[in-house]
């Protein structure tokens, strides 16, 4: 195998593939990336039995072939190379990488021991890549990180005709986002539970490439446990989690007794400042009234902080407390400049959304926060 490739194209392809490689692979070959050259094109692939990734790169090929090398090491090397064309050639059981006056020689791994990448399931539709990336970012932040509850570490994708709904929860917060997609077969209905970490990384990468993301699943949604995403010359497949996701939509309040509208930027800065004195797992308190909003943290025997800010509020005065990290996560993914907090009671779920400066609500996104009980 022998080829020449642009340094940035190679580094980008290897870095993206290496991100999905396991830190502690059950077998050594799963730490490798597969380089395949054929028909004037390089395919860079990775697979850990759960997630597969592959990206194609245009090259000048002198000889076709296939090698397997350490993914993380190759990613570090290609990232550090000078901005010049890269020549890659195999010599026996080693591969030589030359870029300007820099030269590296790496051992290869046995290709015959590497598992076959799964086939991409059948395409079921497409969605705008930027809208997809934004929606996933808004929802994945609420997914759980406790592997002992695997169903909560995923984002549930619900396909209903031309509406795609994303849902994630870790039991303390819940995020729901609706967006439009283009199904290949109108009128269908299915669902899939995708690992949030994989979905977030895939959506972020494909969103930056522009165009559309093609979604792939077998009929019925399970695709033998696989879902696929492709766009911009890249493709990813992921095994689905068991679809034992809790029925959380019924938890959404259907009305509210009070509502506050606060500028997103100002709210973020104030919560960050005040929470500096909030010890681990202690809340910040938000006190709403017609005079505005006061945000406080700390207790009588501890460091304390409070700050007042302008707020458009309707309803009886109310004080409610939240985990500051969860509150900042919710505010941080709002797409409009005004945070809208709908409230009922200090002990009941609060719903955060966003609105434009003209007051037009974003109807497609809801972030539900469980308040923290304080005092008596």
C-alpha positions as a Markdown table, in Angstrom:
| # | Residue | x | y | z |
|---|---|---|---|---|
| 1 | Unk | 0.0 | 0.0 | 0.0 |
| 2 | Unk | 1.3 | 3.4 | -1.0 |
| 3 | Unk | -0.4 | 6.8 | -1.3 |
| 4 | Unk | -0.1 | 10.5 | -0.9 |
| 5 | Unk | -2.8 | 12.6 | 1.0 |
| 6 | Unk | -3.2 | 16.2 | 2.2 |
| 7 | Unk | -2.2 | 16.5 | 5.8 |
| 8 | Unk | -5.4 | 18.2 | 7.1 |
| 9 | Unk | -7.7 | 15.7 | 5.4 |
| 10 | Unk | -5.8 | 12.7 | 6.9 |
| 11 | Unk | -5.5 | 14.3 | 10.4 |
| 12 | Unk | -9.2 | 15.1 | 10.4 |
| 13 | Unk | -10.3 | 11.6 | 9.2 |
| 14 | Unk | -8.1 | 9.8 | 11.7 |
| 15 | Unk | -9.0 | 12.1 | 14.6 |
| 16 | Unk | -12.7 | 11.6 | 14.1 |
| 17 | Unk | -12.4 | 7.8 | 13.7 |
| 18 | Unk | -10.1 | 7.5 | 16.8 |
| 19 | Unk | -12.6 | 9.3 | 19.0 |
| 20 | Unk | -14.9 | 6.3 | 19.0 |
| 21 | Unk | -12.1 | 3.8 | 19.9 |
| 22 | Unk | -12.3 | 2.2 | 23.4 |
| 23 | Unk | -9.8 | 3.3 | 26.0 |
| 24 | Unk | -9.5 | -0.3 | 27.3 |
| 25 | Unk | -10.2 | -2.5 | 24.3 |
| 26 | Unk | -11.1 | -6.2 | 25.2 |
| 27 | Unk | -8.7 | -7.2 | 22.4 |
| 28 | Unk | -5.7 | -5.2 | 21.1 |
| 29 | Unk | -6.9 | -4.9 | 17.5 |
| 30 | Unk | -9.9 | -2.8 | 18.5 |
| 31 | Unk | -7.5 | 0.0 | 19.5 |
| 32 | Unk | -6.6 | 0.2 | 15.8 |
| 33 | Unk | -7.9 | 2.2 | 12.8 |
| 34 | Unk | -8.2 | 0.4 | 9.5 |
| 35 | Unk | -6.7 | 2.2 | 6.5 |
| 36 | Unk | -8.0 | 0.8 | 3.1 |
| 37 | Unk | -6.8 | 2.1 | -0.2 |
| 38 | Unk | -8.7 | 1.3 | -3.4 |
| 39 | Unk | -10.0 | 3.1 | -6.5 |
| 40 | Unk | -8.0 | 6.3 | -5.6 |
| 41 | Unk | -9.7 | 6.6 | -2.3 |
| 42 | Unk | -8.7 | 6.1 | 1.3 |
| 43 | Unk | -11.2 | 4.7 | 3.8 |
| 44 | Unk | -10.4 | 5.2 | 7.5 |
| 45 | Unk | -12.5 | 3.0 | 9.8 |
| 46 | Unk | -12.9 | 2.1 | 13.4 |
| 47 | Unk | -15.1 | -0.4 | 15.2 |
| 48 | Unk | -15.4 | -1.6 | 18.8 |
| 49 | Unk | -18.4 | -3.9 | 18.4 |
| 50 | Unk | -20.8 | -1.2 | 19.6 |
| 51 | Unk | -19.9 | 1.8 | 17.3 |
| 52 | Unk | -18.4 | 1.9 | 13.9 |
| 53 | Unk | -17.1 | 4.9 | 12.1 |
| 54 | Unk | -15.8 | 5.4 | 8.6 |
| 55 | Unk | -14.7 | 8.4 | 6.5 |
| 56 | Unk | -13.5 | 8.5 | 2.9 |
| 57 | Unk | -10.6 | 10.7 | 1.7 |
| 58 | Unk | -9.4 | 11.5 | -1.8 |
| 59 | Unk | -5.8 | 10.5 | -2.3 |
| 60 | Unk | -3.1 | 9.9 | -4.9 |
| 61 | Unk | -2.7 | 6.1 | -4.8 |
| 62 | Unk | 0.3 | 4.2 | -6.1 |
| 63 | Unk | -0.7 | 0.8 | -4.7 |
| 64 | Unk | -3.9 | -0.5 | -3.1 |
| 65 | Unk | -3.9 | -2.3 | 0.2 |
| 66 | Unk | -5.1 | -2.5 | 3.8 |
| 67 | Unk | -3.4 | -2.0 | 7.1 |
| 68 | Unk | -4.3 | -1.7 | 10.8 |
| 69 | Unk | -2.4 | 0.7 | 13.1 |
| 70 | Unk | -2.8 | 2.1 | 16.6 |
| 71 | Unk | -5.6 | 4.7 | 16.2 |
| 72 | Unk | -4.7 | 7.1 | 19.1 |
| 73 | Unk | -1.0 | 7.1 | 18.2 |
| 74 | Unk | -1.8 | 7.7 | 14.5 |
| 75 | Unk | -4.1 | 10.5 | 15.5 |
| 76 | Unk | -1.4 | 12.2 | 17.6 |
| 77 | Unk | 1.2 | 11.9 | 14.8 |
| 78 | Unk | -1.0 | 13.2 | 12.0 |
| 79 | Unk | -2.1 | 16.1 | 14.2 |
| 80 | Unk | 1.5 | 17.1 | 14.8 |
| 81 | Unk | 2.7 | 16.8 | 11.2 |
| 82 | Unk | 3.8 | 20.0 | 9.3 |
| 83 | Unk | 1.4 | 21.4 | 6.8 |
| 84 | Unk | 2.7 | 19.5 | 3.8 |
| 85 | Unk | 1.5 | 16.5 | 1.8 |
| 86 | Unk | 1.8 | 13.2 | 3.6 |
| 87 | Unk | 3.2 | 10.0 | 2.0 |
| 88 | Unk | 2.2 | 6.7 | 3.5 |
| 89 | Unk | 3.8 | 3.4 | 2.5 |
| 90 | Unk | 3.9 | -0.1 | 4.0 |
| 91 | Unk | 7.2 | -2.0 | 4.3 |
| 92 | Unk | 6.6 | -5.6 | 5.5 |
| 93 | Unk | 4.9 | -5.4 | 8.9 |
| 94 | Unk | 5.5 | -1.7 | 9.4 |
| 95 | Unk | 4.1 | 1.5 | 7.9 |
| 96 | Unk | 6.2 | 4.6 | 7.1 |
| 97 | Unk | 4.7 | 8.0 | 7.3 |
| 98 | Unk | 6.6 | 10.9 | 5.7 |
| 99 | Unk | 5.7 | 14.6 | 5.7 |
| 100 | Unk | 8.4 | 17.1 | 4.7 |
| 101 | Unk | 11.5 | 16.1 | 6.8 |
| 102 | Unk | 9.4 | 14.3 | 9.4 |
| 103 | Unk | 9.3 | 10.6 | 9.3 |
| 104 | Unk | 7.6 | 8.0 | 11.5 |
| 105 | Unk | 7.7 | 4.2 | 11.3 |
| 106 | Unk | 4.9 | 2.3 | 13.1 |
| 107 | Unk | 4.2 | -1.4 | 13.6 |
| 108 | Unk | 1.0 | -2.7 | 12.1 |
| 109 | Unk | -1.5 | -5.0 | 13.7 |
| 110 | Unk | -2.9 | -8.2 | 12.1 |
| 111 | Unk | -5.7 | -7.2 | 9.8 |
| 112 | Unk | -7.1 | -10.7 | 9.7 |
| 113 | Unk | -8.0 | -10.4 | 13.4 |
| 114 | Unk | -10.0 | -7.2 | 12.9 |
| 115 | Unk | -13.8 | -7.6 | 12.9 |
| 116 | Unk | -15.8 | -6.8 | 9.8 |
| 117 | Unk | -17.6 | -3.5 | 10.1 |
| 118 | Unk | -21.4 | -3.8 | 10.1 |
| 119 | Unk | -23.3 | -2.9 | 6.9 |
| 120 | Unk | -25.2 | 0.3 | 7.0 |
| 121 | Unk | -29.0 | -0.4 | 7.5 |
| 122 | Unk | -31.5 | 0.8 | 4.9 |
| 123 | Unk | -31.9 | 4.6 | 4.7 |
| 124 | Unk | -35.3 | 5.7 | 6.1 |
| 125 | Unk | -35.0 | 9.5 | 5.6 |
| 126 | Unk | -32.9 | 12.6 | 6.1 |
| 127 | Unk | -32.7 | 15.8 | 8.2 |
| 128 | Unk | -30.9 | 19.1 | 7.9 |
| 129 | Unk | -27.5 | 18.5 | 9.5 |
| 130 | Unk | -27.4 | 21.8 | 11.4 |
| 131 | Unk | -30.9 | 21.4 | 12.8 |
| 132 | Unk | -30.0 | 17.8 | 13.8 |
| 133 | Unk | -26.8 | 18.8 | 15.6 |
| 134 | Unk | -28.6 | 21.6 | 17.4 |
| 135 | Unk | -31.4 | 19.4 | 18.5 |
| 136 | Unk | -29.1 | 16.6 | 19.8 |
| 137 | Unk | -27.1 | 19.1 | 21.7 |
| 138 | Unk | -30.2 | 20.5 | 23.4 |
| 139 | Unk | -31.4 | 17.0 | 24.5 |
| 140 | Unk | -28.3 | 15.0 | 25.1 |
| 141 | Unk | -27.3 | 17.3 | 28.0 |
| 142 | Unk | -30.1 | 15.7 | 30.0 |
| 143 | Unk | -29.1 | 12.1 | 29.4 |
| 144 | Unk | -27.8 | 10.0 | 32.3 |
| 145 | Unk | -24.2 | 9.1 | 32.8 |
| 146 | Unk | -24.8 | 6.1 | 35.2 |
| 147 | Unk | -24.0 | 2.9 | 33.3 |
| 148 | Unk | -25.9 | 0.9 | 35.9 |
| 149 | Unk | -29.0 | 2.4 | 34.3 |
| 150 | Unk | -28.2 | 2.0 | 30.6 |
| 151 | Unk | -31.6 | 3.0 | 29.3 |
| 152 | Unk | -31.2 | 6.5 | 30.8 |
| 153 | Unk | -27.8 | 7.0 | 29.1 |
| 154 | Unk | -29.5 | 7.2 | 25.7 |
| 155 | Unk | -31.6 | 9.6 | 23.7 |
| 156 | Unk | -34.9 | 8.2 | 22.5 |
| 157 | Unk | -35.7 | 9.1 | 18.9 |
| 158 | Unk | -39.4 | 8.9 | 18.0 |
| 159 | Unk | -40.3 | 9.1 | 14.4 |
| 160 | Unk | -43.9 | 10.0 | 13.7 |
| 161 | Unk | -44.6 | 10.9 | 10.1 |
| 162 | Unk | -42.5 | 14.0 | 9.4 |
| 163 | Unk | -41.9 | 14.8 | 13.0 |
| 164 | Unk | -38.8 | 13.6 | 14.9 |
| 165 | Unk | -38.9 | 13.9 | 18.7 |
| 166 | Unk | -35.9 | 13.5 | 20.8 |
| 167 | Unk | -36.2 | 12.7 | 24.6 |
| 168 | Unk | -33.6 | 12.3 | 27.3 |
| 169 | Unk | -33.7 | 12.1 | 31.1 |
| 170 | Unk | -31.4 | 11.2 | 34.0 |
| 171 | Unk | -34.4 | 11.2 | 36.5 |
| 172 | Unk | -33.6 | 14.7 | 37.7 |
| 173 | Unk | -34.2 | 16.6 | 34.5 |
| 174 | Unk | -35.9 | 15.9 | 31.2 |
| 175 | Unk | -35.3 | 17.4 | 27.7 |
| 176 | Unk | -37.6 | 17.1 | 24.8 |
| 177 | Unk | -37.1 | 18.5 | 21.3 |
| 178 | Unk | -39.2 | 18.3 | 18.2 |
| 179 | Unk | -38.0 | 19.0 | 14.7 |
| 180 | Unk | -39.0 | 18.2 | 11.1 |
| 181 | Unk | -37.3 | 15.4 | 9.1 |
| 182 | Unk | -38.0 | 14.0 | 5.6 |
| 183 | Unk | -39.0 | 10.3 | 5.8 |
| 184 | Unk | -38.5 | 8.2 | 2.6 |
| 185 | Unk | -41.9 | 6.6 | 3.3 |
| 186 | Unk | -44.4 | 9.1 | 4.7 |
| 187 | Unk | -46.8 | 8.0 | 7.4 |
| 188 | Unk | -44.5 | 5.7 | 9.3 |
| 189 | Unk | -44.0 | 5.5 | 13.1 |
| 190 | Unk | -41.0 | 4.0 | 15.0 |
| 191 | Unk | -38.6 | 4.7 | 17.8 |
| 192 | Unk | -34.9 | 4.0 | 18.7 |
| 193 | Unk | -32.9 | 4.5 | 21.8 |
| 194 | Unk | -29.4 | 5.7 | 20.8 |
| 195 | Unk | -26.4 | 6.1 | 23.3 |
| 196 | Unk | -26.3 | 9.8 | 24.0 |
| 197 | Unk | -22.5 | 10.1 | 23.8 |
| 198 | Unk | -22.3 | 8.5 | 20.4 |
| 199 | Unk | -25.2 | 10.5 | 19.1 |
| 200 | Unk | -23.8 | 13.8 | 20.4 |
| 201 | Unk | -20.4 | 13.3 | 18.8 |
| 202 | Unk | -21.9 | 12.1 | 15.5 |
| 203 | Unk | -24.3 | 15.0 | 15.3 |
| 204 | Unk | -21.7 | 17.6 | 16.2 |
| 205 | Unk | -19.4 | 16.3 | 13.4 |
| 206 | Unk | -21.9 | 15.9 | 10.7 |
| 207 | Unk | -23.5 | 19.2 | 11.6 |
| 208 | Unk | -20.3 | 21.1 | 11.0 |
| 209 | Unk | -20.1 | 19.6 | 7.5 |
| 210 | Unk | -23.4 | 21.1 | 6.3 |
| 211 | Unk | -25.9 | 19.5 | 4.0 |
| 212 | Unk | -28.1 | 16.7 | 5.2 |
| 213 | Unk | -27.8 | 13.7 | 7.5 |
| 214 | Unk | -29.2 | 10.4 | 6.2 |
| 215 | Unk | -30.7 | 8.2 | 8.9 |
| 216 | Unk | -30.7 | 4.5 | 8.4 |
| 217 | Unk | -32.6 | 1.7 | 10.2 |
| 218 | Unk | -34.2 | -1.6 | 9.2 |
| 219 | Unk | -38.0 | -1.8 | 8.9 |
| 220 | Unk | -39.5 | -1.7 | 12.4 |
| 221 | Unk | -36.8 | 0.6 | 13.8 |
| 222 | Unk | -34.5 | -1.9 | 15.4 |
| 223 | Unk | -32.3 | -2.7 | 12.4 |
| 224 | Unk | -31.0 | -5.8 | 14.2 |
| 225 | Unk | -30.1 | -3.4 | 16.9 |
| 226 | Unk | -28.4 | -0.9 | 14.6 |
| 227 | Unk | -28.9 | 2.7 | 13.6 |
| 228 | Unk | -26.8 | 4.6 | 11.0 |
| 229 | Unk | -26.0 | 8.2 | 10.3 |
| 230 | Unk | -24.2 | 9.4 | 7.2 |
| 231 | Unk | -23.3 | 12.7 | 5.5 |
| 232 | Unk | -20.4 | 14.6 | 4.1 |
| 233 | Unk | -18.5 | 11.4 | 3.2 |
| 234 | Unk | -18.7 | 10.0 | 6.8 |
| 235 | Unk | -20.8 | 7.3 | 8.2 |
| 236 | Unk | -21.4 | 5.9 | 11.7 |
| 237 | Unk | -23.4 | 3.0 | 13.0 |
| 238 | Unk | -24.3 | 2.4 | 16.6 |
| 239 | Unk | -25.9 | -0.5 | 18.4 |
| 240 | Unk | -29.2 | 0.6 | 20.0 |
| 241 | Unk | -29.9 | 0.3 | 23.7 |
| 242 | Unk | -32.8 | -1.9 | 24.9 |
| 243 | Unk | -35.9 | 0.3 | 24.4 |
| 244 | Unk | -37.0 | 0.2 | 28.0 |
| 245 | Unk | -37.2 | 4.0 | 28.2 |
| 246 | Unk | -39.5 | 5.4 | 30.9 |
| 247 | Unk | -42.7 | 7.1 | 29.7 |
| 248 | Unk | -41.7 | 10.5 | 30.8 |
| 249 | Unk | -43.8 | 12.8 | 28.6 |
| 250 | Unk | -46.8 | 12.3 | 31.0 |
| 251 | Unk | -44.7 | 14.2 | 33.6 |
| 252 | Unk | -44.9 | 17.5 | 31.7 |
| 253 | Unk | -47.1 | 20.0 | 33.4 |
| 254 | Unk | -50.0 | 21.0 | 31.2 |
| 255 | Unk | -50.3 | 24.5 | 32.8 |
| 256 | Unk | -48.4 | 26.9 | 35.0 |
| 257 | Unk | -49.3 | 29.4 | 37.8 |
| 258 | Unk | -46.3 | 31.7 | 37.3 |
| 259 | Unk | -43.9 | 32.5 | 34.5 |
| 260 | Unk | -40.5 | 34.3 | 34.4 |
| 261 | Unk | -38.6 | 35.7 | 31.4 |
| 262 | Unk | -34.9 | 36.3 | 32.0 |
| 263 | Unk | -32.1 | 37.2 | 29.5 |
| 264 | Unk | -30.1 | 34.1 | 28.9 |
| 265 | Unk | -26.7 | 35.8 | 29.0 |
| 266 | Unk | -27.4 | 37.6 | 32.3 |
| 267 | Unk | -28.9 | 34.6 | 34.0 |
| 268 | Unk | -25.9 | 32.5 | 33.0 |
| 269 | Unk | -23.4 | 34.9 | 34.4 |
| 270 | Unk | -25.3 | 35.5 | 37.7 |
| 271 | Unk | -25.8 | 31.8 | 38.4 |
| 272 | Unk | -22.1 | 31.2 | 37.7 |
| 273 | Unk | -21.1 | 33.9 | 40.2 |
| 274 | Unk | -23.5 | 33.0 | 42.9 |
| 275 | Unk | -22.8 | 29.3 | 42.7 |
| 276 | Unk | -19.1 | 29.8 | 43.5 |
| 277 | Unk | -20.1 | 29.5 | 47.2 |
| 278 | Unk | -22.4 | 26.6 | 46.6 |
| 279 | Unk | -20.7 | 23.4 | 47.9 |
| 280 | Unk | -21.0 | 20.2 | 46.0 |
| 281 | Unk | -24.7 | 19.1 | 45.6 |
| 282 | Unk | -26.0 | 22.3 | 47.3 |
| 283 | Unk | -28.6 | 24.3 | 45.3 |
| 284 | Unk | -29.0 | 27.9 | 44.3 |
| 285 | Unk | -32.3 | 29.6 | 45.2 |
| 286 | Unk | -34.2 | 31.7 | 42.8 |
| 287 | Unk | -36.7 | 34.2 | 44.3 |
| 288 | Unk | -39.2 | 35.7 | 41.9 |
| 289 | Unk | -41.4 | 38.6 | 42.4 |
| 290 | Unk | -42.8 | 41.6 | 40.5 |
| 291 | Unk | -39.6 | 43.5 | 41.6 |
| 292 | Unk | -37.4 | 41.0 | 39.8 |
| 293 | Unk | -35.2 | 38.0 | 40.6 |
| 294 | Unk | -32.8 | 37.4 | 43.4 |
| 295 | Unk | -30.4 | 34.4 | 43.1 |
| 296 | Unk | -28.8 | 33.1 | 46.3 |
| 297 | Unk | -26.5 | 30.3 | 47.4 |
| 298 | Unk | -24.9 | 29.3 | 50.7 |
| 299 | Unk | -26.3 | 29.0 | 54.3 |
| 300 | Unk | -26.1 | 30.9 | 57.5 |
| 301 | Unk | -22.9 | 29.1 | 58.7 |
| 302 | Unk | -21.3 | 29.0 | 55.2 |
| 303 | Unk | -20.1 | 31.4 | 52.6 |
| 304 | Unk | -23.0 | 33.2 | 51.1 |
| 305 | Unk | -23.8 | 35.0 | 47.9 |
| 306 | Unk | -26.8 | 36.8 | 46.4 |
| 307 | Unk | -27.4 | 38.9 | 43.4 |
| 308 | Unk | -30.5 | 40.7 | 42.0 |
| 309 | Unk | -31.3 | 41.0 | 38.4 |
| 310 | Unk | -34.1 | 42.2 | 36.2 |
| 311 | Unk | -36.8 | 39.8 | 35.3 |
| 312 | Unk | -40.2 | 39.9 | 33.7 |
| 313 | Unk | -42.5 | 37.9 | 36.1 |
| 314 | Unk | -46.2 | 37.2 | 36.3 |
| 315 | Unk | -47.6 | 35.3 | 39.3 |
| 316 | Unk | -47.4 | 35.2 | 43.1 |
| 317 | Unk | -43.9 | 35.6 | 44.7 |
| 318 | Unk | -42.2 | 32.3 | 44.6 |
| 319 | Unk | -38.8 | 30.9 | 45.7 |
| 320 | Unk | -37.5 | 27.7 | 44.1 |
| 321 | Unk | -34.1 | 26.0 | 44.3 |
| 322 | Unk | -32.2 | 24.0 | 41.6 |
| 323 | Unk | -28.9 | 22.1 | 41.2 |
| 324 | Unk | -26.7 | 24.9 | 39.8 |
| 325 | Unk | -25.0 | 22.6 | 37.3 |
| 326 | Unk | -28.3 | 21.3 | 35.9 |
| 327 | Unk | -29.6 | 24.9 | 35.7 |
| 328 | Unk | -26.6 | 26.1 | 33.8 |
| 329 | Unk | -26.9 | 23.1 | 31.5 |
| 330 | Unk | -30.5 | 23.9 | 30.7 |
| 331 | Unk | -29.8 | 27.6 | 30.1 |
| 332 | Unk | -26.7 | 26.8 | 28.1 |
| 333 | Unk | -28.5 | 25.0 | 25.3 |
| 334 | Unk | -31.3 | 27.5 | 24.7 |
| 335 | Unk | -31.3 | 28.8 | 21.2 |
| 336 | Unk | -33.2 | 32.1 | 21.8 |
| 337 | Unk | -31.9 | 35.1 | 23.9 |
| 338 | Unk | -34.7 | 34.9 | 26.6 |
| 339 | Unk | -35.1 | 32.0 | 29.0 |
| 340 | Unk | -38.7 | 31.3 | 29.9 |
| 341 | Unk | -39.3 | 29.5 | 33.2 |
| 342 | Unk | -42.8 | 28.2 | 33.8 |
| 343 | Unk | -43.5 | 27.5 | 37.5 |
| 344 | Unk | -46.3 | 26.1 | 39.7 |
| 345 | Unk | -44.9 | 25.3 | 43.1 |
| 346 | Unk | -41.4 | 25.2 | 44.8 |
| 347 | Unk | -41.8 | 21.4 | 45.0 |
| 348 | Unk | -43.1 | 20.8 | 41.6 |
| 349 | Unk | -41.4 | 20.4 | 38.2 |
| 350 | Unk | -40.4 | 23.6 | 36.5 |
| 351 | Unk | -40.3 | 23.9 | 32.7 |
| 352 | Unk | -37.7 | 26.0 | 30.9 |
| 353 | Unk | -38.0 | 27.1 | 27.3 |
| 354 | Unk | -36.8 | 30.1 | 25.3 |
| 355 | Unk | -38.2 | 33.0 | 23.4 |
| 356 | Unk | -37.0 | 35.7 | 21.0 |
| 357 | Unk | -36.6 | 39.3 | 22.2 |
| 358 | Unk | -40.0 | 39.9 | 20.7 |
| 359 | Unk | -41.5 | 37.3 | 23.0 |
| 360 | Unk | -42.1 | 34.6 | 20.5 |
| 361 | Unk | -41.8 | 31.2 | 22.2 |
| 362 | Unk | -39.8 | 28.3 | 20.7 |
| 363 | Unk | -42.5 | 25.6 | 20.7 |
| 364 | Unk | -40.2 | 22.8 | 19.9 |
| 365 | Unk | -38.1 | 22.6 | 23.0 |
| 366 | Unk | -38.8 | 21.9 | 26.7 |
| 367 | Unk | -36.3 | 21.3 | 29.5 |
| 368 | Unk | -37.9 | 20.1 | 32.7 |
| 369 | Unk | -36.0 | 20.6 | 36.0 |
| 370 | Unk | -36.7 | 18.9 | 39.3 |
| 371 | Unk | -36.4 | 21.4 | 42.1 |
| 372 | Unk | -34.3 | 20.8 | 45.2 |
| 373 | Unk | -36.1 | 20.9 | 48.5 |
| 374 | Unk | -34.6 | 23.4 | 51.0 |
| 375 | Unk | -35.7 | 24.4 | 54.4 |
| 376 | Unk | -38.7 | 23.1 | 56.2 |
